Amino acid sequence: FSTFVLIMIVTVGVIAFGATIVAKLLNKASILAYRSLIKTRPV
């Protein structure tokens, strides 16, 4: 039982860590795309 709980905790931790990395990458990509759009299309 303890090993199962440990595996579950590790799995959740890895998923959360990967999700945060993906979110940061998407955030940076969206910011770069937004800046490029502003540069190409000045309002």
Buried (B, 14 or more C-beta within 10 A) or exposed (E): EEEEEEEEEEEEEEEEEEEEEEEEEEEEEEEEEEEEEEEEEEE
